[in-house]
């Protein structure tokens, strides 16, 4: 049988062991959390810098606002709510790049000829804007290299499709259209489809981008309801 002193010693020993183990566990958890934050921050910074490159020089209000006039399919609830200003939605561009091994293959004339089957306009600042039947902006097509425009006969081997899901009421439909057009141009010019980081656009990445568009659409419906 243990006497009182031995029992107290055992209890104190167990408590100290538990405190030591808990300290180690908290330390490991803190390191894991720190590593996770660092990884997330790096990815967000890389994406943010890439997107800002396309936004520099363009007026966000002119290019990405929700149209003031709604179509017949838009309900009065959508008209009364400024979705683009909702604090629950963070602006995020969806980008598809096209790259050709041939220099100066993309120009105003070559792209305009392939867009004839779709409503589009050519902005005075030098890029294409694909629109809907009511001339509302859906997405832009830019020169993928400096100066980023097709002014004064500029041609290039790279172009970028840039879509802001907050600028439309049906992001999924617009994303599908953007992919459809980018795929058609890719096949016509034998150009590679790339993601925003200029990696090959895989089926998995395409699904991921479409899911992002679906999430924006879901959030918009949630705000309205």
C-alpha positions, -999 to +999 in steps of 0.1 A: +000+000+000+012+035-008+013+060+019+000+095+016+033+111+006+038+086-022+003+091-035+008+129-036+041+124-054+025+102-081-004+127-086+020+156-089+041+137-113+011+128-135+000+165-135+035+177-146+036+150-173+002+162-186+013+198-186+044+189-206+025+169-232-001+196-236+027+222-241+043+200-269+009+196-285+002+233-285+036+241-300+031+216-329-004+230-336+010+266-336+037+257-361+012+239-384-011+269-383+018+293-391+028+272-421-008+271-434-012+309-431+021+314-450+010+292-478-024+309-482-009+343-481+017+334-508-011+321-531-033+351-525-004+375-532+005+358-564-031+358-577-036+394-566-005+406-584-015+388-616-050+402-616-038+437-608-016+436-639-048+434-661-067+460-641-039+487-642-048+514-666-085+505-668-113+521-649-129+494-627-162+513-626-164+515-664-155+479-670-169+459-642-201+475-629-234+458-630-256+473-658-281+499-646-308+487-670-319+451-664-331+426-689-367+412-689-355+382-670-341+402-640-365+404-611-372+436-591-351+422-562-320+422-584-327+458-594-329+470-559-297+454-546-262+465-556-246+431-556-212+445-566-210+465-534-219+436-510-194+431-483-198+394-485-185+391-521-148+397-528-138+407-563-120+379-581-112+376-618-114+344-638-088+344-665-081+321-695-049+326-715-042+316-751-007+313-763+005+305-798+040+294-809+037+318-839+046+354-834+020+382-841-008+358-849-035+376-829-045+410-841-077+431-843-086+417-877-080+380-868-099+381-835-127+403-849-133+378-877-138+350-852-161+370-830-185+378-858-210+352-845-211+369-811-221+404-799-189+423-792-174+458-794-139+472-796-132+496-767-114+528-776-087+518-751-078+489-773-094+457-762-124+436-771-156+434-750-180+405-755-215+416-747-250+402-744-280+411-766-285+443-747-248+454-750-241+446-714-204+437-708-198+400-702-160+397-704-129+413-721-103+399-745-069+417-741-035+415-756-015+391-733+017+411-738+026+448-734+011+472-741-020+450-734-040+465-763-046+461-800-043+497-809-024+510-839-022+476-856-006+458-826-004+420-829+007+394-804+012+357-798-008+358-765-043+369-755-062+368-723-099+364-716-107+383-684-141+378-666-153+395-634-181+373-620-195+403-600-203+422-632-230+398-644-261+382-630-254+346-644-217+340-638-219+303-648-235+310-682-210+337-690-180+315-679-193+287-702-195+312-731-160+326-724-146+290-725-166+282-756-151+313-775-116+307-761-117+271-772-129+281-807-101+306-811-076+281-797-086+255-823-086+281-852-051+293-844-037+260-830-030+279-797-026+265-762-053+271-736-036+282-703-049+291-668-042+324-652-008+313-641+000+302-677+000+265-669-019+242-693-056+245-687-065+210-674-099+196-670-096+198-632-087+234-634-115+241-657-139+224-633-125+244-604-129+278-623-165+269-632-172+260-595-159+294-585-184+310-609-211+288-594-202+299-559-205+336-569-239+328-584-250+310-553-239+339-531-258+364-553-290+344-550-285+341-512-282+379-510-313+385-530-333+359-510 
